[in-house]
């Protein structure tokens, strides 16, 4: 299954991180931190100049560099063929912790974590169980279905106001980190406004804005979508711009994208900078949770909602916040998976 999803992602942006040579035992971790704990972060082909996912992880690495005194190695991948050479570079540089910037680097990380058991490895957007379940691995995971749920509430209310209870999605690759956003969005939109329909298309790309622009145009003009949620990185910014051009609304992803276009309803936030920083801080202090996942959600402020348009009535925000409260209390559990093949029953 993992091999197939990587094949689907060939030539597509994803985030990855690499490296870490750790000859020091846990008893020596504090001394290692004082000497300058070495951390590498490997990007995907989108590099660190995207509008959020990779860029924010680099922010987390740089924050660790300034606040914790770690030695940072940000390594850019220009194509998927760079992943292995970049991990080799990280190992050669003596990195003690290698962070893969995203799901698509799972196979590469698993290979190196197996080959270098004394180096610590972590990956954004993938659980440890999916990359070997090794003791020198840690998953940096996000309950993005929760943020997707909240923006779905606002999308449904806006679509209802505009006269057509249809909302859209411009997705990148059909992979779990993308679908979790969509699943929460779709579920809570239908719950907030009965009869709301969610139309979804995938560009197969995280970079080419023209592909996502075309999706937005199709969903708006062909299927009457009133709001477009982009879950496709830089590609998705094309969808936001197209939605604004057609006098509809857009919802950003991962980072606050309020300034990307003129009609942004809000953004679903994934605080990857926090995830990377916390992972580094734990490892540098000898508290690396090998074989386990770190989970960032609404309760610990790891996901959330960005700036909201002043056009949104306070009553809608109050409704959205009621969903947030229910999720935090465990009374509402948006699905993290879309129905279909490979999705657990009941999702």
PLY file of the C-alpha trace (Angstrom):
ply
format ascii 1.0
element vertex 347
property float x
property float y
property float z
element edge 346
property int vertex1
property int vertex2
end_header
0.00 0.00 0.00
2.77 2.44 0.90
4.66 1.66 -2.32
1.58 2.44 -4.38
0.95 5.76 -2.68
4.54 6.82 -3.26
4.18 5.96 -6.92
1.13 8.18 -7.06
3.19 10.91 -5.52
6.17 10.78 -7.92
7.12 14.27 -8.89
4.72 15.79 -6.36
5.53 17.98 -3.44
5.70 16.46 -0.03
7.62 17.15 3.04
10.47 15.18 4.47
13.17 15.40 7.01
16.33 13.63 7.56
19.29 12.69 9.55
20.67 12.04 12.89
23.78 10.26 13.98
23.56 9.58 17.69
26.41 7.67 19.19
25.54 9.07 22.61
23.42 7.12 25.06
20.45 8.54 26.93
22.61 9.27 29.96
24.70 11.64 27.82
21.74 13.50 26.27
22.06 16.66 28.45
25.76 16.98 27.55
24.87 16.53 23.89
22.39 19.37 24.14
25.02 21.71 25.60
27.45 20.78 22.87
24.85 21.57 20.20
22.38 18.80 19.48
22.37 18.21 15.72
19.05 18.13 13.87
18.29 17.81 10.17
15.01 18.67 8.46
14.51 17.38 4.90
11.93 19.09 2.70
10.00 17.66 -0.20
10.15 19.00 -3.74
8.15 22.09 -2.74
11.09 23.26 -0.65
10.85 25.70 2.21
9.27 28.49 0.18
5.73 27.12 0.10
3.03 29.03 1.94
2.89 26.93 5.07
3.57 23.22 5.43
7.32 23.09 4.75
7.93 26.73 5.58
6.42 26.40 9.04
8.47 23.31 9.82
11.59 25.31 8.99
10.33 27.96 11.43
10.16 25.28 14.10
13.72 24.17 13.31
15.02 27.74 13.42
13.21 28.40 16.68
14.93 25.35 18.18
18.22 26.69 16.91
17.74 30.07 18.60
16.09 28.93 21.82
17.67 25.53 22.43
21.06 26.06 20.81
20.77 23.08 18.48
22.79 22.84 15.29
20.28 22.92 12.43
20.62 21.37 8.98
17.72 22.34 6.69
18.03 20.24 3.53
16.00 20.96 0.40
14.75 18.27 -1.97
14.24 19.41 -5.57
12.79 16.07 -6.66
11.85 12.77 -5.05
15.17 11.36 -6.28
16.88 13.73 -3.82
15.42 12.03 -0.75
18.06 9.33 -0.32
21.04 11.62 -1.10
19.65 14.14 1.38
19.38 11.50 4.11
22.93 10.43 3.30
24.02 14.05 3.71
22.26 14.33 7.05
23.92 11.20 8.34
27.31 12.38 7.05
26.80 15.75 8.79
26.33 13.92 12.10
22.66 14.70 12.67
21.35 13.03 15.81
17.72 13.57 14.87
16.39 13.47 11.30
12.92 14.88 10.65
11.04 14.02 7.48
8.86 16.96 6.49
5.93 14.85 5.36
4.03 11.67 4.62
5.58 11.02 1.22
9.01 10.45 2.76
7.81 7.51 4.84
9.55 4.78 2.85
12.87 6.64 2.84
12.71 7.27 6.56
11.88 3.65 7.30
14.89 2.51 5.25
17.32 4.79 7.10
15.79 4.19 10.53
16.37 0.48 9.98
19.90 1.02 8.70
20.90 3.46 11.50
19.32 2.28 14.78
21.39 4.72 16.86
20.00 7.76 15.07
16.59 9.16 15.95
14.05 9.74 13.19
10.73 11.59 13.15
8.15 12.25 10.46
5.42 14.83 10.04
1.96 13.53 9.12
2.61 9.81 9.53
2.20 7.52 12.54
5.07 5.30 13.60
3.02 2.19 12.82
3.02 3.17 9.13
6.80 3.51 8.87
7.99 0.37 10.61
7.09 0.96 14.26
10.77 1.13 15.20
12.06 2.28 18.57
14.17 5.03 17.00
11.15 6.54 15.21
8.59 9.09 16.33
5.44 10.20 14.52
4.43 13.88 14.50
0.69 13.61 13.88
-2.13 16.13 13.67
-5.88 15.76 14.19
-6.55 17.85 11.10
-10.07 16.49 10.88
-10.82 18.72 13.87
-9.70 21.90 12.11
-11.43 20.69 8.96
-14.62 20.35 10.98
-14.52 23.93 12.22
-13.99 25.48 8.79
-16.66 23.17 7.43
-19.19 24.77 9.78
-18.42 28.24 8.40
-18.39 26.97 4.81
-21.83 25.40 5.19
-23.32 28.54 6.70
-21.88 30.73 3.95
-23.09 28.39 1.19
-26.56 28.40 2.73
-26.58 32.20 2.81
-25.50 32.34 -0.84
-28.42 30.20 -1.96
-26.80 26.86 -2.85
-25.89 24.36 -0.15
-22.83 23.13 -2.03
-19.22 23.44 -0.91
-16.10 22.25 -2.69
-12.60 20.92 -2.11
-9.47 21.22 -4.24
-7.28 18.41 -2.93
-3.70 17.60 -3.86
-2.91 13.88 -3.68
-5.47 11.48 -2.31
-3.42 10.54 0.76
-4.40 10.33 4.45
-3.09 13.78 5.52
-5.22 15.37 2.78
-8.31 13.23 3.30
-8.38 13.80 7.06
-8.95 17.52 6.49
-11.67 16.77 3.93
-13.40 14.17 6.10
-13.83 16.60 9.01
-14.90 19.40 6.66
-17.56 17.30 4.97
-18.87 15.76 8.19
-19.35 18.96 10.15
-20.67 20.96 7.20
-23.50 18.45 6.80
-24.07 18.50 10.54
-24.18 22.32 10.77
-26.51 22.78 7.78
-28.59 19.76 6.85
-28.46 18.90 3.16
-25.05 20.46 2.50
-23.27 18.68 -0.35
-19.46 18.51 -0.55
-17.85 18.03 -3.96
-14.23 16.88 -4.03
-11.61 16.77 -6.77
-7.86 16.04 -6.61
-5.20 17.74 -8.71
-2.56 15.06 -8.16
-0.20 17.95 -7.46
0.96 20.22 -4.64
2.66 22.92 -6.75
0.92 23.78 -10.04
-1.63 26.50 -9.27
-3.28 26.20 -12.69
-4.45 22.66 -11.88
-6.21 23.72 -8.69
-7.57 26.85 -10.34
-9.23 24.58 -12.92
-10.74 22.45 -10.13
-12.22 25.51 -8.43
-13.66 26.76 -11.70
-15.24 23.37 -12.40
-16.74 23.02 -8.93
-18.10 26.57 -8.91
-19.39 26.85 -12.46
-20.29 23.22 -13.01
-21.48 22.11 -9.58
-22.54 25.38 -7.93
-20.00 25.25 -5.09
-20.05 28.48 -3.09
-16.93 27.86 -0.99
-13.69 26.10 -1.98
-11.45 24.52 0.68
-7.94 24.07 -0.68
-5.95 21.09 0.64
-3.17 21.13 -1.93
-0.35 23.39 -0.79
0.86 25.91 -3.35
-1.38 24.34 -6.00
-4.38 25.11 -3.81
-3.60 28.80 -3.75
-4.70 28.81 -7.37
-8.10 27.54 -6.21
-8.36 30.34 -3.64
-7.60 32.98 -6.25
-10.06 31.47 -8.72
-12.82 31.35 -6.10
-12.29 35.04 -5.36
-12.24 35.86 -9.07
-15.62 34.15 -9.47
-17.03 36.02 -6.43
-17.16 32.93 -4.23
-15.20 32.13 -1.06
-12.00 30.23 -0.33
-10.61 28.50 2.76
-6.85 28.16 3.21
-4.90 25.25 4.66
-2.00 24.59 7.06
-1.04 28.25 7.55
-3.14 31.44 7.76
-3.80 32.25 4.09
-6.03 35.26 4.63
-3.85 37.43 2.38
-3.61 34.98 -0.54
-6.83 36.21 -2.19
-9.52 38.82 -1.67
-12.32 36.52 -0.49
-10.84 34.20 2.15
-13.39 32.94 4.66
-10.73 31.54 7.01
-7.98 28.87 7.09
-7.62 25.46 8.72
-4.34 25.56 10.64
-1.86 22.75 11.15
0.88 24.07 13.43
3.80 22.12 12.01
6.24 24.62 13.51
5.05 23.61 16.98
5.28 19.92 16.12
8.86 20.18 14.87
9.98 22.36 17.77
8.44 20.08 20.43
9.95 17.00 18.79
13.41 18.56 18.78
13.07 19.82 22.36
12.11 16.37 23.60
14.92 14.61 21.78
17.55 17.15 22.85
16.52 16.71 26.48
16.68 12.92 26.29
12.89 12.52 26.19
12.44 11.17 22.67
9.33 8.96 22.60
10.66 6.17 20.43
8.03 3.94 18.86
5.27 6.42 19.73
3.38 9.32 18.16
3.02 12.91 19.27
-0.55 14.09 18.64
-1.39 17.74 18.06
-5.08 18.63 18.22
-7.56 21.31 19.28
-7.09 20.48 22.93
-3.36 21.28 22.91
-3.67 24.03 20.28
-1.84 22.03 17.63
-4.56 22.62 15.03
-7.10 25.40 14.72
-8.59 28.18 12.63
-6.89 31.25 11.18
-8.15 34.78 10.69
-11.87 34.87 9.96
-13.40 37.26 7.43
-15.23 40.22 9.02
-18.12 39.25 6.73
-18.78 36.23 8.97
-21.61 36.88 11.49
-20.79 36.43 15.16
-23.55 33.83 15.41
-21.66 31.58 12.97
-18.46 31.92 14.98
-20.39 31.07 18.13
-21.73 27.95 16.41
-18.24 26.98 15.25
-16.87 27.44 18.76
-19.61 25.20 20.14
-18.31 22.45 17.84
-14.79 23.15 19.09
-15.92 22.77 22.70
-17.67 19.50 21.93
-14.57 18.12 20.22
-12.28 19.09 23.10
-14.67 17.48 25.59
-14.81 14.31 23.51
-18.50 14.67 22.74
-17.95 15.14 18.99
-15.47 13.07 17.00
-15.15 14.09 13.36
-13.90 11.21 11.16
-10.29 11.26 10.03
-11.00 9.24 6.90
-13.31 9.46 3.91
-15.57 6.51 3.25
-14.29 4.04 0.71
-11.54 1.48 0.18
-8.95 1.52 2.94
-11.14 3.53 5.29
-12.04 1.91 8.63
-15.68 0.95 9.03
-17.77 3.64 10.62
-15.58 6.48 9.36
0 1
1 2
2 3
3 4
4 5
5 6
6 7
7 8
8 9
9 10
10 11
11 12
12 13
13 14
14 15
15 16
16 17
17 18
18 19
19 20
20 21
21 22
22 23
23 24
24 25
25 26
26 27
27 28
28 29
29 30
30 31
31 32
32 33
33 34
34 35
35 36
36 37
37 38
38 39
39 40
40 41
41 42
42 43
43 44
44 45
45 46
46 47
47 48
48 49
49 50
50 51
51 52
52 53
53 54
54 55
55 56
56 57
57 58
58 59
59 60
60 61
61 62
62 63
63 64
64 65
65 66
66 67
67 68
68 69
69 70
70 71
71 72
72 73
73 74
74 75
75 76
76 77
77 78
78 79
79 80
80 81
81 82
82 83
83 84
84 85
85 86
86 87
87 88
88 89
89 90
90 91
91 92
92 93
93 94
94 95
95 96
96 97
97 98
98 99
99 100
100 101
101 102
102 103
103 104
104 105
105 106
106 107
107 108
108 109
109 110
110 111
111 112
112 113
113 114
114 115
115 116
116 117
117 118
118 119
119 120
120 121
121 122
122 123
123 124
124 125
125 126
126 127
127 128
128 129
129 130
130 131
131 132
132 133
133 134
134 135
135 136
136 137
137 138
138 139
139 140
140 141
141 142
142 143
143 144
144 145
145 146
146 147
147 148
148 149
149 150
150 151
151 152
152 153
153 154
154 155
155 156
156 157
157 158
158 159
159 160
160 161
161 162
162 163
163 164
164 165
165 166
166 167
167 168
168 169
169 170
170 171
171 172
172 173
173 174
174 175
175 176
176 177
177 178
178 179
179 180
180 181
181 182
182 183
183 184
184 185
185 186
186 187
187 188
188 189
189 190
190 191
191 192
192 193
193 194
194 195
195 196
196 197
197 198
198 199
199 200
200 201
201 202
202 203
203 204
204 205
205 206
206 207
207 208
208 209
209 210
210 211
211 212
212 213
213 214
214 215
215 216
216 217
217 218
218 219
219 220
220 221
221 222
222 223
223 224
224 225
225 226
226 227
227 228
228 229
229 230
230 231
231 232
232 233
233 234
234 235
235 236
236 237
237 238
238 239
239 240
240 241
241 242
242 243
243 244
244 245
245 246
246 247
247 248
248 249
249 250
250 251
251 252
252 253
253 254
254 255
255 256
256 257
257 258
258 259
259 260
260 261
261 262
262 263
263 264
264 265
265 266
266 267
267 268
268 269
269 270
270 271
271 272
272 273
273 274
274 275
275 276
276 277
277 278
278 279
279 280
280 281
281 282
282 283
283 284
284 285
285 286
286 287
287 288
288 289
289 290
290 291
291 292
292 293
293 294
294 295
295 296
296 297
297 298
298 299
299 300
300 301
301 302
302 303
303 304
304 305
305 306
306 307
307 308
308 309
309 310
310 311
311 312
312 313
313 314
314 315
315 316
316 317
317 318
318 319
319 320
320 321
321 322
322 323
323 324
324 325
325 326
326 327
327 328
328 329
329 330
330 331
331 332
332 333
333 334
334 335
335 336
336 337
337 338
338 339
339 340
340 341
341 342
342 343
343 344
344 345
345 346
